[in-house]
C-alpha cells in the first residue's frame, strides 16, 4: 500500500468504528431493561459477559449501577467485561476507588488490565481519579506491560506529580510501549526537572519512545518544537537552568496541559 493511502484508510476505519458503536448503542438502548435483567439474573455466563461489555455503549447514567454490581459477579469474565463497560461509559459518578480495588488482591490479569483502562478513560475525560492514584502508581510496578502502559497514561492525564520518579524509571522499560507512555505522561505532568531524561530519551532505540519524548519536550516549551536531535533541546535546557539560577524562587511551573 502506498504510504499516502494510510491516512484515508485510517479515517475510513475510524468512521466505521463510530458507525458500529452508534448502532450498538441504539440497539442496547432499545432493550436496556431486558439486558440489565440478563446481567443480573441470567444463569448463562456468556450472556452476562456480552451484556456487561455492551451496557457501557448507552453512555447513560442508568448503566452505572448494573455495571458496578457486575464487578461482584462470581465469573472473572463477567467482571473483566464489566470494567470494559465502565470504561466505555466513562460516567463522572463512577466510584474510582472501587475500580482501583481491581488492581489489588486476587484479581485476574485481565481484570487489572481493564481496571487501568477504565481509570485511564475516566482521567482522559477529565474525571477526578484522585482516590485511585495510589493504585495507579502501584500499577507502574506491575509485571504486566499493559497495566504499566495504562497506569502511566492515566497518571499523565491526572497530572500526578508524585508519580514522576516512577515514570522516569519506566522511560527505560524493556517494553517500548510502556517507555513511550511514560514519556507522554511526563509531558502532560510538565515538571521541567524531567527535561534531562526526556532529552536523553530522544536517542532511544525505539521510534515511539523518541517521538513521545520529543512531544513531551514540545509541551514543556509552550508548543514550540525544536526537532528530533538533542542539541537544540540541550541549549533550551541551559536557558531553563539559567532562568532558575537568576530566579531562585522560580518553581518552573508546569506547562504540560
C-alpha positions in Angstrom: 0.0 0.0 0.0 1.2 3.5 -0.8 2.1 5.5 2.3 -0.2 8.3 1.1 -3.2 5.9 1.4 -2.7 5.3 5.1 -4.5 8.5 6.3 -7.7 8.0 4.2 -7.8 4.4 5.3 -7.4 5.3 9.0 -10.2 7.9 8.6 -12.4 5.3 7.0 -11.7 2.8 9.7 -12.5 5.3 12.4 -15.7 6.2 10.7 -16.7 2.5 10.5 -15.9 2.0 14.2 -18.0 5.1 15.1 -20.9 3.8 13.0 -20.8 0.4 14.6 -20.7 1.9 18.1 -23.7 4.1 17.3 -25.6 1.2 16.0 -24.7 -0.9 19.1 -25.7 1.9 21.4 -29.1 2.2 19.6 -29.8 -1.5 20.0 -28.7 -1.6 23.6 -30.9 1.4 24.5 -33.9 -0.2 22.9 -33.5 -3.4 25.0 -31.9 -1.8 28.1 -34.3 -3.2 30.7 -34.2 -6.7 29.3 -30.4 -6.7 29.0 -29.9 -5.3 32.5 -32.1 -8.2 33.8 -30.0 -10.7 32.0 -26.9 -9.3 33.5 -28.4 -9.5 37.0 -30.2 -12.9 36.8 -29.1 -15.0 33.8 -27.5 -18.3 34.6 -25.7 -18.3 31.3 -22.3 -16.8 31.8 -21.8 -16.0 28.1 -24.9 -13.8 28.2 -23.7 -11.9 31.2 -20.3 -11.4 29.6 -21.8 -9.9 26.4 -24.2 -7.7 28.3 -21.6 -6.4 30.7 -19.5 -5.1 27.9 -22.4 -3.8 25.8 -24.2 -1.7 28.5 -21.4 0.9 28.6 -22.2 1.9 25.0 -25.5 3.5 26.0 -23.5 6.3 27.6 -26.3 7.0 30.1 -26.2 7.1 33.9 -28.7 4.3 34.2 -26.0 1.8 33.1 -23.7 2.7 36.0 -25.2 0.7 38.9 -25.7 -2.6 36.9 -22.1 -2.5 35.8 -20.8 -1.8 39.3 -22.9 -4.7 40.6 -21.4 -6.9 37.9 -17.9 -6.2 39.5 -19.0 -8.7 42.2 -20.1 -11.4 39.7 -18.7 -14.8 40.5 -17.4 -15.1 37.0 -14.0 -13.4 36.3 -15.0 -13.0 32.6 -18.1 -11.0 33.6 -16.1 -8.8 36.0 -13.5 -8.2 33.2 -16.1 -7.2 30.7 -18.0 -5.0 33.3 -14.8 -3.0 33.6 -14.7 -2.6 29.8 -18.4 -1.4 30.0 -17.4 1.1 32.7 -14.5 2.3 30.6 -16.9 2.9 27.6 -19.5 4.5 29.8 -17.0 6.9 31.4 -19.6 8.2 33.9 -18.4 11.0 36.1 -20.0 9.4 39.1 -18.0 6.2 38.7 -16.5 5.3 42.2 -12.9 5.2 41.1 -11.8 3.7 44.5 -14.0 0.6 43.8 -12.5 0.3 40.3 -9.0 0.7 41.8 -9.6 -2.3 44.1 -9.4 -4.5 41.0 -5.7 -3.7 40.8 -5.2 -5.4 44.1 -5.7 -8.8 45.7 -6.8 -11.8 43.7 -7.9 -10.0 40.5 -7.1 -11.7 37.3 -4.6 -10.2 34.8 -7.4 -9.2 32.6 -9.3 -7.5 35.4 -6.2 -5.5 36.3 -5.7 -4.5 32.6 -9.3 -3.5 32.2 -9.3 -1.6 35.5 -6.4 0.5 34.4 -8.1 1.0 31.0 -11.3 2.2 32.9 -9.3 4.6 35.1 -7.4 5.9 32.0 -10.6 6.6 30.2 -12.0 8.4 33.2 -8.9 10.5 33.6 -8.9 11.2 29.9 -12.4 12.6 30.2 -11.2 15.0 33.0 -13.0 13.0 35.7 -11.3 13.1 39.1 -9.4 9.9 39.8 -7.6 11.1 42.9 -8.8 8.2 45.0 -7.3 5.8 42.5 -3.8 7.4 42.3 -2.1 5.1 44.8 -3.3 2.1 42.9 -2.2 3.5 39.6 1.2 4.3 41.0 1.4 0.7 42.2 0.3 -0.3 38.6 3.5 1.2 37.3 5.4 -1.7 39.0 3.1 -4.4 37.6 4.7 -7.3 35.7 2.0 -6.9 33.1 3.1 -4.3 30.5 -0.4 -3.4 29.6 -1.1 -2.4 33.2 2.1 -0.3 33.2 1.1 1.4 29.9 -2.4 2.3 31.0 -1.3 3.3 34.5 1.2 5.7 33.1 -1.4 7.1 30.7 -3.9 7.7 33.5 -1.3 9.3 35.8 -0.3 11.6 33.0 -3.9 12.7 32.3 -4.3 13.2 36.1 -1.2 15.4 36.2 0.1 13.3 39.1 3.5 14.9 40.1 4.1 12.2 42.8 4.4 9.5 40.1 7.3 11.4 38.3 10.2 9.3 39.8 8.5 6.0 38.8 7.7 7.3 35.3 11.3 8.4 34.8 12.3 4.8 35.7 9.8 3.4 33.1 11.5 5.5 30.4 14.0 2.6 30.4 11.3 -0.1 30.3 12.2 -3.0 28.1 8.7 -2.7 26.6 8.7 0.2 24.2 5.0 1.0 24.6 5.5 1.4 28.4 8.5 3.6 27.9 6.6 5.7 25.3 3.6 6.0 27.6 5.9 7.2 30.4 7.4 9.9 28.2 3.9 11.0 27.1 2.8 11.2 30.8 5.8 13.2 31.8 5.0 15.7 29.1 1.5 16.1 30.5 2.7 16.4 34.1 5.1 19.1 32.9 7.8 19.0 35.5 10.7 20.7 33.8 13.1 18.9 36.2 12.5 15.8 34.0 13.9 17.6 30.9 17.4 16.0 31.0 15.9 12.4 31.0 13.5 13.3 28.2 16.4 14.7 26.1 18.3 11.5 26.7 15.2 9.6 25.5 15.5 11.4 22.1 18.3 8.9 21.5 16.3 5.8 22.5 16.4 2.9 20.0 12.7 2.8 19.6 11.0 5.5 17.4 7.8 5.6 19.5 9.9 6.5 22.6 11.8 9.1 20.8 8.6 10.6 19.3 6.8 10.8 22.7 9.9 12.3 24.3 10.0 14.9 21.7 6.3 15.6 22.1 6.8 15.9 25.9 9.6 18.4 25.5 7.4 20.4 23.0 4.6 20.6 25.6 7.1 22.0 28.1 8.3 24.5 25.6 4.9 26.1 25.1 4.3 24.0 21.9 7.5 25.0 20.2 9.2 22.0 18.5 13.0 22.2 18.4 13.3 19.0 16.4 14.4 15.4 16.9 18.0 16.0 17.7 19.2 16.5 21.3 21.4 19.6 20.6 18.7 22.3 20.3 16.9 20.9 23.3 20.1 20.9 25.4 20.6 24.6 24.5 17.0 25.2 25.6 17.6 23.4 28.8 20.6 25.6 29.5 18.3 28.6 29.2 15.9 27.0 31.7 18.8 26.4 34.1 19.9 30.0 33.8 16.4 31.1 34.5 16.2 29.1 37.7 19.6 30.4 38.8 18.6 34.0 38.2 15.3 33.5 40.0 15.8 31.1 42.9 12.1 31.4 43.9 11.1 30.0 40.5 9.4 26.7 40.6 9.5 26.1 36.9 5.7 26.0 36.5 4.2 23.1 34.6 3.2 23.7 31.0 2.2 20.1 30.3 -1.5 20.6 29.8 
